[in-house]
Amino acid sequence: MNKIPTLSKAQEMLEEAVLRNPGNWKEHSLIVASCAEQIAKNISYLDPEVAYILGLLHDIGSCLLYTSDAADD
């Protein structure tokens, strides 16, 4: 079963990913999170906090994968 992390855990995860792979993608993730939250506020069946969390973490896997690939070189 997929579990959505709490907002504080998601922020922790993002900060850890930024430490592992610095770059301007953090700002992109914050913008996507904010946009997802605003969209969810206008759709009754979406939870704005969940949308924000998912927007915040949407790139985290690719950023960690990129870091892992670079470490293999």
C-alpha positions, -999 to +999 in steps of 0.1 A: +000+000+000+013+035-009+015+059+020+018+096+017+043+111+041+033+140+064+042+175+053+071+177+078+084+143+066+081+154+030+101+186+037+127+165+055+130+142+025+133+171+001+161+187+023+180+153+024+177+150-014+190+185-019+220+177+003+227+147-019+221+165-052+223+203-049+207+223-076+178+246-086+154+217-087+143+224-051+128+257-062+110+239-090+096+214-066+083+242-043+066+259-072+050+227-084+038+220-048+022+254-046+005+251-079-008+216-070-022+229-038-039+258-055-055+235-081-066+211-054-083+240-035-106+243-065-115+206-068-137+194-041-124+158-040-087+167-038-069+174-005-048+205-009-022+193+016-018+160-001-015+177-034+012+200-020+032+170-006+030+151-038+040+182-058+069+187-034+082+152-039+074+147-076+111+149-087+128+134-056+132+100-071+149+112-103+172+135-083+183+107-060+187+083-090+208+109-107+230+112-076+233+074-074+243+072-111+269+099-106+284+081-076+288+050-098+311+068-122 
